[in-house]
Amino acid sequence: MSQPDTAAPTRRRGPRAFARHGRLPARSTPRSVLAFIAAALAVVLVGVGSVAAIGVWQFTSSIETFDIGGDGEAVAAPPSIGAYPGGFNILIVGADNDPDQQSEAFGERDATLNDVNMLLHVSADHSRATAVSIPRDLIVPVPSCDDPEGGGPKSPMSAQPMNSVLAHGGMPCVVKTVEELSGLEIQFAGLITFNGVIQLSSAIGGVPICTTGPIVDPHTGINLPEAGTYTLAGAEALAFLRTRHGIGDESDLGRINAQQMFLSSLVRTLKSGETLGNPQKVLGLAIAARDTMKLSQSLANIDTMLSMAAALKDIPLETVAFVQYPNQYGSGDEAGRVFPVRDTAEQLFSALQEDRPFALGDQSERVGVVEDPNAAPPAPSTPVETPAAPDPSASAPAETPAGPEVIEGLEGQTAATPTCAVAAD
């Protein structure tokens, strides 16, 4: 059982608005970084530092792959590998009850479920990354998909829970469903299981999280006995990511917010010198990813991974956002079911499709997490000098550009915003 860390590092709050930046310059000689987005119940930036290219190829060539079809072709990188050309989308799926992870600790289930579905969009100018969590219980239409057992095409279905799609048609069907839900073309995909979360979080050396009170859940085994900061790794990290009864209102939507809190801290940890600057940790991440993930054929390519790494590694924390697919609970006979809020979802995905920056609205009602009260306050702004009186003969000043579009009702946070998990009542 973890004990609270005695001294939690303080971090500066970052703004929620996504500022637009110019294209980052391509690196003629990137740090030998193997990067792709992965995470158990989300995203993990895996960096491989000073590993020779042949060694990295040995890692990636042994990864189990699947074909998602479509136009997700691997990108042929030039001899001096630069940043991936343009934007891209990656779907990461966390599978529950994978045949390779049967264990009494995880309980018995009737099917392999895609309980975690996270779509990562990286903007064309590589200035922003947005990860959209799609709730497992969200009711969605499922398009016609090929039978993964080779039995021919399966008919489309309406009003199905999101987490039933993997068992219905495999990863290609999950990708196709999310493409139709989001309007984004998904070039890359990855599948990770419970065991993958355990190994990856251990390879990182743990992820610091804070809580407002005790988080105890016998269903998953998490036992954080008091308010404070904890560093979670291995099975304990998985237990936290899986807990629903220990957090907020004990809903799956509250659990997603807690997972995003964990992932934001994970990104801060990975981008610190303590992780990416440690060759032993980086090598451990590469091995854990190789042994526990299944990747689309378009992603399991060393040149593609290196070019994606060059695009990802310099994105500021302030413009890495984790948001939840807009949703609401049904009422009456539909009580307990989760449905899309289509207007807000259309606003979100329109912004992503057009690579427009956006900002989150009021987050005071966000369930399961609150901003860390012990985080360092924002730096004071530079005083603004009082402008001189305008010259009547001068031409009219240019209009001030409008700020990012605010999407009210969209829940989430940036990786720069330290938050704490709210203990269940």
N, C-alpha and C positions, 0 to 999 in steps of 0.2 A: 504494500500500500504506500502510495506517495505521501510525503509530508510536504507542507507548504514551503516553498523556497523562502529563505530568510530575507533576501534582498532582490526584489524584482527590478530589472533594468527599466529606466524611464525612457519613453519615446515621445517624440513630438507629434502632435496631431497634424494630419494633413487635410487639405480641403477636399470636399466631396466632388467639386466640379471637375470635369475633365477638360483640361486646357489643351488646345491644339498646338502641336509642335511640327516643325518641318521634318522631312525624312532624315533619319539618322544616316550618317555616312557609312558606306560598306567598309568592313574591315578587310584589308588585304591579307592579314594574317591573324585570324581570330584565335583567342585563347582556345586551345584544343578543348572545346566545350561540347559535350554531348548533352543536348537539352531537349526535352519534350515535356509536355504537360501530362501529369499523371497524379493520381492520388487516390486513396481508397475511396473515400467518399468525396473525392474531388480531385484537386490538381496538385501535382508535385513538380517543381522545376528541378530536373536532374542535371547536374553539371558534372562533366568529366574533365578535370584539369589537365595535368601533364601526362596523359596516357597517350602512347604512340598510336598513330592512326591504325596500324595493323591490329593493335590490341583492342581498340574500339570496335573494329570490324568483327573480331572474334566474338565480342559481346553480342552485337546486333544480329550477326548471322545465325545465332542459335535461338533467337526469339521465335516463339510460335506465332504464326500470322493467320489472317483471314482476309478474304476479298470482299470489299464493300462495293465494288463495281463503280459505275459512273465515271467521272472525269478525274478521280483522285489519283493522278499519276505522280510518281516520284519526280522531284525536280532534279535535273542534272546540274550539279554545281560546277562552276569553273575551277581550274586548277588552284587558284587562290580563292577559297570559298568566302563569299560575301553573304550579306543578309538575304533571306528569302525574298524573292521579288514580289512585292505586293502583300495584300492581306491574306489570311487563311483562317480556317475553322477546324477545330478538333473536338470530337465528342469523346468524353471519358465516361465509361460506365463502370459502376461498382456492383459486382454480382453477389447475390445472397444465395447460399446453398450450392455453390459450385461443387461438382462431384469430387474434386481434389481436396476439399476442405471439410469433409464430413467430420463433425465433432459434437460431442454432447454439449460442449460449451456454447455452440451456436444454435442448438435446438434442431428439431426435425421439421422439414418442410416438404411439400409435395412437388415443388418445381424450382428450377433455377430462375431467380427473379432479378431484373435490372432495377434494384432498389435505389441506386444513386445514378443520376443522369446529369452530366454537366457539360454544357456546350461552351467552349472557349472561342471567342472571336478576337483576332489580332488585326488592328486597323492597317490599311494599306501603307500609311507612312510610319508604321511601327512606333507610334507615340502612345498607344493605348491598348489595353487588353481587358476584355469583359468576359467573365465567366457567369453563365446563366444556369442556375440549378432548377431542374424540372422536377417538381414533387412526384414521388413514386405513385401517389394516389390520384394524380391529375387525370381527369377523364378526357381522352383524346380519340380522334379517329385514327384507325390503322389502315394504311393503304394495302393493296395487293402485294404480297411478298412471296418469294420462292420458298418452298419447303426446305428447311435445312437438312432434312433426311433424304432429299431427292425425290419427293413425291409429287413434284409439279407445283404450279403456282397456287397460293392460298387466296381466297376471296377477301376483299377489303371488309373491315368491320367498323362499326360506329360505337362510340361511347364505351371505350375500354380503359381500364386503369393502365397508366403508363408502365408500371412494373411487370405487366403481363406480356410485353412485346418480345422480350428476349426468348422466352420459352416458345412463343408462337412462331417466330421466324429467324431467330439468331441475330447476331450483330448487324448484318446487312439490313434487316427489317427495322431495328432500332434506329439506325442511321436514316433510313428512308422516312420513318415516322417523324423524327425530329426535323428533318429538312422541310417536310410539308408543314409542320407546326410553326417553324421559324421563318421560312422563306429564304434561308441561307443554304448555300451549297457546302456540304461537309466533305473536305478532301481527306481528312485523317481521322482515325478512331483508335481507341485503346480500351481494353477490358482488364480490370483488376479485381481480385477477390480479397476476402478477409485476411488470408495469409499474406497477401501482398502488402496490405496496410501495416501489418505487424513488422514485416521485415524492413520496409522503407522507413518507417518512423524510427526504428532502432538504428538503421544506418545513418540517419541524420544526426542522431545523438539526442533526440527528444525535442519536443515542441513546447514552449512555455504558454500556459493559459492561466487566466485568473477567473475566480468565481466569487459571487456575492454572498455565498453561504455554502453549507454542505451539499454535495451532489452525491447521492447514494442511490443505486439502482440494482437490486438483486437480479433483475432480468438480464443485465449485461455484465454485472460484476464490478462496475465502477464504484469506488469508495473514496471520495475526497471529503474528509470529515469536517472541514471548516472553511470559512472564507479565506482566500489567499491566492497565491500564485504557485502553480505546480508545473513541473516539466514532465510531460507524458511521452512515453515511448513504448513500443512493443504492444503486448496484449492490452495494456492499460490505455494506450492511445486509441486502440480499436474500440474498447469498451466505452470510452467517452464519446466517440463518433457515433456509436450505435445507440446510446442512451436516449430514451424519450421520456421515461417516467421521472428522471432526475432533474429535468430542466423546464423552466417556465411553466406553461400551461399543460405540459406533458403531451403536446401534439407533435405530429410529424413535421409540421411547418416550423414550430419552435426548434425542433432538432436541426432542421436545415440551417437556420440562422446560427446555431451553435457550431455547426460544421464550417460555416463561412468564417466565423470568428477564429476557429482553429486554423483554417487555411490561410487567412490573412497573416496570422502569426507565423505560419509555416513559410510563407513567401518572405517575410522579414528575416526569418532565421536563415533561409537558403541564400538570400542576397548579402548576408553578412560575411565578413572575411572568415569568421569562425567555421563556416561550412564550405563555401566554394573555394576558400583559400587553404583548405585542409585536404591534401591529396588522398589520405587514407579514407576520409569520409566520402569523398567524391567517388572513389573506386568502389566503396561499399554500396553506394547508391546505384551505380551502374550494374553491379552484380545482382542486387536485389530486384531491380527493374527487369533485368534479363530473365531471372528465374521465376518471376511472379506475374508478369504481364503478357497479354496477347495483343498484338498490334496489327492494324491494317497493313496490307502489303505496301501501300503508299507511304506509310510512316517508317517501316522497318528498313530504312535505307540510310547509310551513314552520311552520304552527302546531303540528303534532305534534312536529317537531324542537325547537322552542323550549320546549315544555312538558316534553319529555324532558330537555332541557339543564338546566332549572330543578331537576329531580329528581336529576340526576346530579352536578352540579358541586360539591356540598358533602359528598358521601360521603367519610368519612375514609379515608386510605390503609390504615389497620389493618383496615378492613372491606371492602376490595376484594380478593377472593381469586381466584387462578387455580388450578384443580384439574384433574386428569386423570381421565377416565371410568375407573372401576375395571376393571382388566383383568389378564389373565395369559396367558402363552404356553401353547399346547397341548403335548402330549407324544406320543410314538410317531408314528403316521401324521399327526398334526396338528401336529407340531413346526414352529415357525416361524409358525404362525397365532396371531392374537391374539383372545382370547375374553373376554366380559364376566365380571366377578365379581359375580354377581347380588345376593348378600346385601348387599355394600357399596354397590352402585349403588342398591339399594332404600332403604338408609339415607340416602344422599345426597339422592336425589330426593324422598323423603318429607319431609326437612327443608326443601327448597326449596319444595315444594308447600304446606307449612304455614307457611312463612316463620319457621321456628325457627332461632335462631343455632346454629352448630356450630363445633367446633375441630378442627384437624388433629392426628393422633397423631404418633408418632415419625417423623421424616423422615431419619434417619441413613442409611437404605439407598436414598435417592432417587438415581437414576442421572443423571449428567451435570452436576449443579450442587451447590455447597456454599455455606453462608452465608459472606458476605464477611468474612474475618478482620480486615480493616482498617476495618470499619464501627465507628462510635462505639457503645460499650456502652449498654445501657438506663440511663435516669436512675435514681439511687438512690431507693428508695421512702422515703416519709415514715415516721419512726419511729412505732411504735404504742405508746401509753401502756398500762401494765399496768392492767387493769380492777380496780376495787375489789371486795372480797368480796361475793358476792351476798346480797341481803336475803332471808332465809327467808320473810318474810311477803309478799314481792312475788309477783305472778302469773308464771307460766312465760313466758320470752321467746319471741317468735315464731320459727319455724324460719327458718334462713338459706336463701334461695332457692338451688337447685342451679345450678351453672355450666352453660355450653354443653355440649351433647352432643359427646363426642369420637368421631370416626369413624376408628377404627384402619384402617390399610391404604389410606387415601385420600391420594394424593400431591398436593402443591401448595405454595403459598406465598401470602402477602399482598403487596400492593404496597408495604407498609412494610418488608418484609424484604429488604435488599440481599443478593444472591447472586452467585456467580461461576461461569462455565462451567468444567467440568473437562476438561482436554485429554485426548484419547484416548492410550492407552499406545502 
